[in-house]
Amino acid sequence: MSVYMQERLVGKARTHWLPMVFLAIVAVLFFHEAIFTEGVFYQEDIAIQMLPLRAFAAESVRNGHLPTWCPNVFAGYPIMAEGQVGFFYPLNAFFLLPIDPWVTFK
């Protein structure tokens, strides 16, 4: 490879780094609370729907029952059949610990 080609490739590589650095800086500025503090970055759906359903499922298992149906949501809600609650997801076993669900959620 000639010296001219090497210089040309190095110059292109330098110009390709600038947009990536810019996007990384924008991402850090946007997510600074989740990155630099002890906060959790989430929207209201998680706090209003997912956390209570997971806490209900964990409480049911602690009481010796499979949480097939949650009577607290309108006319009922199939917890084990619904995928977003993640009843069978292994990391959700932390909800079975006898501590506050907000702590296990983080």
Secondary structure as a PSIPRED ss2 file (coil, helix, strand):
# PSIPRED VFORMAT (PSIPRED V4.0)

   1 M C   1.000  0.000  0.000
   2 S C   1.000  0.000  0.000
   3 V H   0.000  1.000  0.000
   4 Y H   0.000  1.000  0.000
   5 M H   0.000  1.000  0.000
   6 Q H   0.000  1.000  0.000
   7 E H   0.000  1.000  0.000
   8 R H   0.000  1.000  0.000
   9 L H   0.000  1.000  0.000
  10 V H   0.000  1.000  0.000
  11 G H   0.000  1.000  0.000
  12 K H   0.000  1.000  0.000
  13 A H   0.000  1.000  0.000
  14 R H   0.000  1.000  0.000
  15 T H   0.000  1.000  0.000
  16 H H   0.000  1.000  0.000
  17 W H   0.000  1.000  0.000
  18 L H   0.000  1.000  0.000
  19 P H   0.000  1.000  0.000
  20 M H   0.000  1.000  0.000
  21 V H   0.000  1.000  0.000
  22 F H   0.000  1.000  0.000
  23 L H   0.000  1.000  0.000
  24 A H   0.000  1.000  0.000
  25 I H   0.000  1.000  0.000
  26 V H   0.000  1.000  0.000
  27 A H   0.000  1.000  0.000
  28 V H   0.000  1.000  0.000
  29 L H   0.000  1.000  0.000
  30 F H   0.000  1.000  0.000
  31 F C   1.000  0.000  0.000
  32 H H   0.000  1.000  0.000
  33 E H   0.000  1.000  0.000
  34 A H   0.000  1.000  0.000
  35 I H   0.000  1.000  0.000
  36 F H   0.000  1.000  0.000
  37 T C   1.000  0.000  0.000
  38 E C   1.000  0.000  0.000
  39 G C   1.000  0.000  0.000
  40 V C   1.000  0.000  0.000
  41 F C   1.000  0.000  0.000
  42 Y C   1.000  0.000  0.000
  43 Q C   1.000  0.000  0.000
  44 E H   0.000  1.000  0.000
  45 D H   0.000  1.000  0.000
  46 I H   0.000  1.000  0.000
  47 A H   0.000  1.000  0.000
  48 I H   0.000  1.000  0.000
  49 Q H   0.000  1.000  0.000
  50 M H   0.000  1.000  0.000
  51 L H   0.000  1.000  0.000
  52 P H   0.000  1.000  0.000
  53 L H   0.000  1.000  0.000
  54 R H   0.000  1.000  0.000
  55 A H   0.000  1.000  0.000
  56 F H   0.000  1.000  0.000
  57 A H   0.000  1.000  0.000
  58 A H   0.000  1.000  0.000
  59 E H   0.000  1.000  0.000
  60 S H   0.000  1.000  0.000
  61 V H   0.000  1.000  0.000
  62 R H   0.000  1.000  0.000
  63 N C   1.000  0.000  0.000
  64 G C   1.000  0.000  0.000
  65 H C   1.000  0.000  0.000
  66 L C   1.000  0.000  0.000
  67 P C   1.000  0.000  0.000
  68 T C   1.000  0.000  0.000
  69 W C   1.000  0.000  0.000
  70 C E   0.000  0.000  1.000
  71 P C   1.000  0.000  0.000
  72 N C   1.000  0.000  0.000
  73 V C   1.000  0.000  0.000
  74 F C   1.000  0.000  0.000
  75 A C   1.000  0.000  0.000
  76 G C   1.000  0.000  0.000
  77 Y E   0.000  0.000  1.000
  78 P C   1.000  0.000  0.000
  79 I C   1.000  0.000  0.000
  80 M C   1.000  0.000  0.000
  81 A C   1.000  0.000  0.000
  82 E C   1.000  0.000  0.000
  83 G C   1.000  0.000  0.000
  84 Q C   1.000  0.000  0.000
  85 V C   1.000  0.000  0.000
  86 G C   1.000  0.000  0.000
  87 F C   1.000  0.000  0.000
  88 F C   1.000  0.000  0.000
  89 Y C   1.000  0.000  0.000
  90 P H   0.000  1.000  0.000
  91 L H   0.000  1.000  0.000
  92 N H   0.000  1.000  0.000
  93 A H   0.000  1.000  0.000
  94 F H   0.000  1.000  0.000
  95 F H   0.000  1.000  0.000
  96 L H   0.000  1.000  0.000
  97 L C   1.000  0.000  0.000
  98 P C   1.000  0.000  0.000
  99 I C   1.000  0.000  0.000
 100 D C   1.000  0.000  0.000
 101 P H   0.000  1.000  0.000
 102 W H   0.000  1.000  0.000
 103 V H   0.000  1.000  0.000
 104 T H   0.000  1.000  0.000
 105 F H   0.000  1.000  0.000
 106 K C   1.000  0.000  0.000
